[in-house]
């Protein structure tokens, strides 16, 4: 059998038609663990029950007819269980290799009250959503002819509708299962043949008995899950929507309240503690007793996933408020959601715009200053060259004035030189004044 983690299982030690003498005969439960020790050996030992006088407080206990009861199952509870008379100790304190276990089981083990228990935590394994909102469809059986096995999806019953008299949700799980394909023929692998004979429905793909086989060899695949809308009437004895209170309780309210802030247009997930594939989670908006519904239109902005978590895609101001998740009639968590505008983002965008504008203006300013500077330097050089030329001419005229001429032509030349000298001085003063302004 397989059981889910944190659930309960019972293993009878007697058939239903057992006599009273057989039922109260001294019996003993032993277990073959599937966790090896440091030497790689597996240990068979007696099942140890709780010692509390109140049986309800013991996680592992025995009833008067030696039925083994295990509550809040954990991974360590996985393994083979044997129920046998107390006087037979042949199975106690044996260490076995994996090959010994295969031989032990494969040789048509003649033991009464033999159970193999698989503890599966469905939340740890991969699954595929094949709900009506998903683009993926449920998959059909797949045969592996070489091993005479087939891999199927074994669907569990639908869960109860989350609420009555209004639209709610329900879901079911499809477990990946390996079973014999053609029952007229044996499975070539002797060990696989025997372990698949433990039950007509086969073994879950996550069974520890199949852990030594690769997923490729058995062509294993993830589990599947479906979620659907449902609408069922409330029984006459029940008040409409009895599962949810009309007002949020005040007892221990603050302890279970968390504040959540999301930016406008952002993505927000509200997790419901204790939710899971098997749990029916109902979300309550404010103090309204009307549960949130799965949107019918696509794309979905507000949705509840298969684990019961509430998703907000592209948050809006209208999403502000209190949201409480319920499992059964217990409120697990309340969130106070606030949708805000990200002022820092706006300031950052404004600063980025100003920075880019300033950089562009600075580049333009530097280019203009450079152009103007280049033009001014050219003009200064031109004026300087003109001034140098005039000074050279003045010097030449002065040298001509100092020369003594004996003839009238020479005197007239000196006079002409004086006039030219005065004209060049005025021109030089004008050029200097112009250069000073520049």
C-alpha positions in Angstrom: 0.0 0.0 0.0 1.0 3.6 -0.3 0.2 6.4 2.1 0.8 10.1 2.0 3.1 11.8 4.4 1.4 13.0 7.6 -1.5 10.7 7.1 -2.4 7.5 9.0 -2.4 3.8 8.1 -3.5 0.6 9.8 -2.2 -2.9 9.2 -4.4 -5.7 10.4 -2.6 -8.8 11.8 -5.5 -11.2 11.4 -8.0 -11.9 8.6 -11.6 -10.8 9.1 -12.8 -14.4 9.8 -10.2 -15.1 12.4 -11.4 -16.8 15.6 -11.2 -15.1 18.9 -8.4 -17.3 19.9 -6.3 -16.3 16.9 -7.1 -12.6 17.4 -5.7 -12.4 20.9 -2.8 -14.7 20.3 0.6 -13.2 21.1 1.9 -11.6 17.9 4.8 -9.4 17.0 5.4 -6.8 14.2 8.8 -6.6 12.6 9.9 -4.3 9.8 12.5 -4.4 7.0 13.9 -0.9 6.6 14.7 0.5 3.2 17.5 2.8 4.4 20.8 1.0 4.4 23.5 1.4 7.1 27.1 2.4 6.6 27.9 -1.1 5.2 25.1 -0.9 2.7 23.0 -3.5 4.6 19.3 -3.4 5.4 18.1 -4.2 8.8 15.0 -6.2 10.0 13.9 -5.2 13.5 10.9 -5.2 15.8 8.5 -2.3 15.5 8.7 -0.2 18.6 5.4 1.3 19.8 4.8 4.4 21.9 5.0 4.1 25.7 2.4 6.7 26.7 -0.5 5.3 28.6 -2.9 7.3 26.5 -2.9 5.5 23.1 -4.1 8.6 21.4 -0.8 10.4 22.2 1.3 7.6 20.7 2.3 7.9 17.0 2.8 4.1 16.7 0.5 1.9 18.7 -1.2 -1.5 18.7 -4.9 -2.3 19.2 -6.1 -5.3 21.3 -6.2 -7.5 18.2 -2.6 -6.5 17.3 -3.6 -4.1 14.4 -0.6 -1.8 13.9 -1.7 1.9 13.8 0.8 4.6 12.6 -0.2 8.3 12.7 1.4 11.3 11.1 3.5 9.1 8.8 7.1 10.1 8.0 9.5 8.8 5.4 11.1 6.5 8.0 7.9 4.5 8.2 8.4 3.2 4.7 9.3 -0.4 4.3 8.1 -4.1 4.6 6.1 -5.0 7.7 5.6 -8.6 8.9 3.2 -9.8 11.5 4.2 -13.2 13.1 3.8 -15.2 16.2 6.0 -13.9 19.0 7.7 -17.3 19.4 9.1 -17.2 15.8 12.2 -15.1 15.8 13.6 -16.2 12.4 13.2 -12.7 10.9 14.6 -10.7 13.8 18.0 -8.9 13.6 18.9 -9.8 10.1 21.1 -7.7 7.9 20.6 -8.0 4.2 22.1 -6.6 1.0 19.8 -5.3 -1.8 20.4 -8.4 -3.8 19.4 -10.5 -0.7 16.2 -8.5 -0.5 15.4 -9.2 -4.1 16.0 -12.9 -3.6 14.1 -12.9 -0.3 11.1 -11.4 -2.0 11.5 -13.1 -5.4 11.5 -16.6 -4.0 7.7 -16.6 -3.4 8.2 -15.6 0.2 5.7 -17.6 2.3 4.9 -15.2 5.1 1.5 -14.3 6.4 0.5 -10.7 7.1 3.1 -9.2 4.7 2.8 -5.5 3.9 4.9 -3.2 1.8 4.2 0.5 2.8 5.3 3.4 0.6 5.2 6.8 2.2 4.9 9.4 -0.6 5.1 13.2 -0.2 3.3 14.3 -3.3 4.5 17.9 -2.8 8.1 16.8 -3.3 7.5 15.2 -6.7 7.0 16.8 -10.1 3.5 17.0 -11.3 1.8 18.3 -14.5 -1.3 20.5 -14.3 -3.9 19.1 -16.7 -6.8 21.3 -15.5 -9.3 22.9 -17.8 -7.2 26.2 -17.6 -4.0 24.4 -18.8 -2.9 23.8 -22.3 -1.8 20.2 -21.4 -4.2 17.3 -21.7 -4.2 14.1 -19.5 -2.0 11.4 -20.9 -3.0 7.9 -21.8 -1.2 4.6 -21.0 2.2 3.9 -22.4 3.5 0.4 -22.9 7.0 -1.0 -22.5 6.8 -4.2 -24.6 10.3 -5.4 -23.6 9.2 -5.6 -20.0 5.5 -6.4 -20.4 4.6 -3.4 -18.3 2.7 -0.2 -18.9 2.8 3.2 -17.2 -0.6 4.7 -16.5 -2.1 7.6 -14.7 -4.3 6.2 -11.9 -6.8 8.9 -11.0 -7.9 9.3 -7.4 -11.5 10.3 -6.5 -12.5 14.0 -6.8 -12.2 15.9 -3.6 -15.3 17.5 -2.1 -16.3 20.8 -3.4 -14.8 23.6 -1.3 -18.2 25.3 -0.6 -21.9 24.6 -1.3 -24.7 26.6 -2.8 -22.1 28.8 -4.6 -19.4 28.0 -7.2 -16.4 26.3 -5.6 -13.5 24.2 -6.7 -12.5 20.5 -6.5 -9.4 18.6 -7.6 -8.1 15.2 -8.0 -4.6 13.6 -8.3 -3.4 11.2 -11.0 -0.6 9.0 -9.7 2.0 7.7 -12.1 1.6 3.9 -11.8 3.5 0.9 -13.1 1.6 -2.4 -13.7 1.8 -5.6 -15.7 0.5 -5.0 -19.2 -0.5 -8.5 -20.5 -1.5 -10.7 -17.5 -1.2 -13.8 -19.7 2.6 -13.4 -19.7 5.1 -13.0 -17.0 7.5 -10.1 -16.7 11.0 -11.1 -17.8 12.6 -9.4 -14.8 12.0 -11.8 -11.9 12.2 -9.2 -9.1 9.9 -6.8 -11.0 7.5 -9.6 -11.7 7.0 -10.3 -8.0 6.8 -6.7 -6.7 4.2 -5.8 -9.3 2.2 -8.9 -8.2 1.7 -7.4 -4.7 -1.3 -5.5 -5.9 -3.6 -5.6 -9.0 -3.3 -1.9 -9.4 0.5 -2.0 -9.7 3.0 0.3 -7.8 3.3 4.1 -7.8 6.2 5.3 -9.9 7.7 6.8 -6.7 7.7 3.4 -4.9 10.8 2.5 -3.0 10.6 -0.9 -4.6 11.3 0.6 -8.0 14.1 2.9 -6.8 16.8 0.7 -8.3 15.4 1.1 -11.8 16.1 4.2 -13.9 13.2 6.3 -15.1 14.3 5.8 -18.7 14.1 2.0 -18.4 10.6 2.0 -17.0 9.6 5.2 -18.9 8.3 6.8 -15.7 6.6 10.2 -15.8 5.4 12.9 -13.4 2.1 12.7 -11.6 -0.9 14.7 -12.9 -3.4 16.9 -11.2 -6.8 18.4 -12.3 -8.7 21.2 -10.8 -12.3 22.0 -11.8 -15.2 24.2 -10.9 -18.1 22.7 -9.0 -21.5 23.7 -7.7 -23.3 21.5 -5.2 -26.3 22.3 -3.1 -26.0 22.4 0.7 -27.8 19.7 2.7 -31.0 20.8 4.3 -29.4 20.5 7.7 -26.6 22.9 6.9 -26.8 26.7 6.7 -25.7 28.2 3.4 -22.0 28.5 3.1 -21.5 27.1 6.6 -17.8 26.4 6.0 -16.9 30.1 6.2 -17.9 32.6 9.0 -19.6 35.8 8.1 -17.0 37.7 10.1 -13.4 37.1 10.8 -12.7 35.9 14.3 -10.9 38.2 16.7 -9.3 35.5 18.8 -5.6 35.2 18.1 -6.2 37.4 15.0 -3.0 39.5 15.1 -0.9 36.4 15.4 -2.0 35.1 12.1 -2.0 38.5 10.2 0.8 39.4 7.8 1.2 42.6 5.9 2.1 42.4 2.2 3.0 45.4 0.0 3.1 45.2 -3.8 3.9 47.8 -6.4 1.2 48.8 -8.8 1.5 46.4 -11.8 3.7 44.0 -9.8 3.3 40.2 -9.1 2.2 38.9 -5.7 1.8 35.4 -4.3 -0.1 34.7 -1.0 0.9 31.3 0.5 -1.6 29.3 2.6 0.2 27.4 5.4 -0.8 23.7 5.4 -2.0 23.8 1.8 -1.2 21.0 -0.6 -2.3 18.8 -3.4 -4.8 17.0 -1.2 -6.1 20.0 0.7 -9.1 22.1 -0.2 -8.1 25.7 0.3 -10.7 28.5 0.3 -9.7 32.2 0.1 -11.9 34.8 1.8 -11.8 38.4 0.7 -12.3 40.8 3.6 -15.2 39.7 5.8 -17.3 38.5 2.9 -18.3 34.8 3.2 -18.2 34.4 -0.6 -15.1 32.5 -1.6 -12.9 33.7 -4.4 -13.7 32.0 -7.7 -11.4 30.7 -10.4 -11.6 33.2 -13.3 -13.2 31.9 -16.5 -11.5 34.2 -18.9 -7.9 34.1 -20.1 -5.4 35.6 -19.4 -6.0 35.1 -15.7 -5.0 38.0 -13.5 -6.1 36.6 -10.1 -5.9 32.8 -9.7 -5.5 30.0 -7.2 -2.9 27.4 -8.0 -3.3 23.7 -7.4 -1.5 24.0 -4.0 -4.0 26.6 -2.9 -1.8 29.7 -3.2 -3.4 32.9 -4.3 -1.7 34.7 -7.3 -2.0 38.4 -8.3 -0.6 39.2 -11.7 -0.3 42.9 -12.5 -1.7 44.1 -9.2 -4.3 46.9 -9.2 -5.5 49.3 -6.6 -8.7 47.4 -6.3 -6.7 44.4 -4.9 -6.2 46.2 -1.6 -7.8 44.5 1.3 -7.7 41.5 3.7 -7.3 38.0 2.4 -7.7 34.9 4.6 -7.1 31.3 3.6 -9.2 28.5 5.2 -8.6 24.7 5.2 -11.8 23.1 6.5 -13.2 25.4 9.1 -9.8 26.6 10.3 -8.3 30.0 9.3 -4.7 29.4 8.5 -3.5 32.9 7.6 -4.7 36.4 6.9 -2.9 38.9 4.7 -3.4 42.6 4.6 -2.5 43.6 1.0 -1.6 47.2 0.1 -0.9 48.2 -3.5 1.4 51.2 -3.8 3.1 53.3 -6.4 6.8 52.8 -6.6 7.9 56.5 -6.0 11.6 55.5 -6.1 11.1 54.1 -9.6 9.5 57.4 -10.7 12.3 59.5 -9.1 14.9 57.2 -10.7 13.3 57.7 -14.1 13.1 61.5 -13.6 16.8 61.6 -12.5 17.8 59.5 -15.5 16.0 61.8 -17.9 17.6 64.9 -16.3 21.0 63.3 -16.3 20.7 62.4 -20.0 19.5 65.9 -20.9 22.3 67.5 -18.9 24.9 65.4 -20.5 23.6 66.2 -24.0 23.5 69.9 -23.2 27.0 69.8 -21.8 28.3 68.1 -25.0 26.6 70.8 -27.2 28.1 73.6 -25.0 31.6 72.2 -25.2 31.4 71.8 -29.0 30.2 75.4 -29.4 32.9 76.8 -27.1 35.5 74.8 -29.0 34.3 76.2 -32.4 34.2 79.7 -31.1 37.7 79.3 -29.6 39.1 78.0 -32.8 37.6 81.0 -34.8 39.0 83.5 -32.3 42.5 82.0 -32.5 42.5 82.3 -36.3 41.5 85.9 -36.1 44.1 86.7 -33.5 46.8 85.1 -35.7 45.7 87.2 -38.7 45.8 90.5 -36.7 49.2 89.6 -35.2 50.6 88.9 -38.6 49.4 92.2 -39.9 50.9 94.1 -36.9 54.2 92.3 -37.4 54.3 93.3 -41.1 53.6 97.0 -40.2 56.3 97.0 -37.5 58.8 95.7 -40.1 57.8 98.5 -42.5 58.2 101.1 -39.7 61.6 99.8 -38.9 62.6 99.9 -42.5 61.4 103.5 -42.8 63.2 104.6 -39.7 66.4 103.2 -41.1 65.8 105.1 -44.3 65.2 108.4 -42.3 68.5 108.0 -40.5 70.4 107.8 -43.8 71.7 111.2 -44.9 71.0 112.1 -48.4 72.8 114.9 -50.2 70.4 115.6 -53.0 66.9 117.0 -53.0 65.5 113.8 -54.2 66.8 112.2 -51.0 65.1 114.9 -48.8 61.9 114.5 -50.6 62.2 110.7 -50.1 62.7 111.2 -46.3 59.7 113.4 -46.1 57.6 110.9 -48.0 59.0 108.2 -45.6 57.8 110.4 -42.6 54.3 110.6 -44.0 54.2 106.8 -44.6 55.6 106.2 -41.1 52.8 108.3 -39.5 50.2 106.5 -41.6 51.5 103.1 -40.6 51.6 104.1 -36.9 47.9 105.0 -37.0 47.1 101.7 -38.7 49.1 99.8 -36.1 47.2 101.6 -33.3 43.9 100.7 -34.9 45.0 97.0 -35.2 46.1 96.9 -31.5 42.8 98.4 -30.4 41.0 95.7 -32.5 43.1 93.0 -31.0 42.4 94.2 -27.5 38.7 94.0 -28.0 39.0 90.4 -29.3 
